[in-house]
């Protein structure tokens, strides 16, 4: 898929999609890695494997607000 994004437009790239960007003018990019119930297993495995210290902090912060995901992760 190729396109030109014009001022005021938003681009959504689904998780796991490889992509490349060529900026034709001054640009502002906002990115966010997203984790939800649907992709939690994949995100957790990747985080645990590649970012061990971050995964410990992530797990600690899951315990109270998301106990079902916390249980899934331990």
Secondary structure in CASP SS format (residue, H / E / C, confidence):
PFRMAT SS
TARGET T0000
AUTHOR 0000-0000-0000
METHOD secondary structure of the structure
MODEL  1
X C 1.00
X C 1.00
X C 1.00
X C 1.00
X C 1.00
X C 1.00
X C 1.00
X C 1.00
X C 1.00
X C 1.00
X C 1.00
X C 1.00
X C 1.00
X C 1.00
X C 1.00
X C 1.00
X C 1.00
X C 1.00
X C 1.00
X C 1.00
X C 1.00
X C 1.00
X C 1.00
X C 1.00
X C 1.00
X C 1.00
X C 1.00
X C 1.00
X C 1.00
X C 1.00
X C 1.00
X C 1.00
X C 1.00
X C 1.00
X C 1.00
X C 1.00
X C 1.00
X C 1.00
X C 1.00
X H 1.00
X H 1.00
X H 1.00
X H 1.00
X H 1.00
X H 1.00
X H 1.00
X H 1.00
X H 1.00
X H 1.00
X H 1.00
X C 1.00
X H 1.00
X H 1.00
X H 1.00
X H 1.00
X H 1.00
X H 1.00
X H 1.00
X H 1.00
X H 1.00
X H 1.00
X H 1.00
X C 1.00
X C 1.00
X C 1.00
X C 1.00
X H 1.00
X H 1.00
X H 1.00
X H 1.00
X H 1.00
X H 1.00
X H 1.00
X C 1.00
END
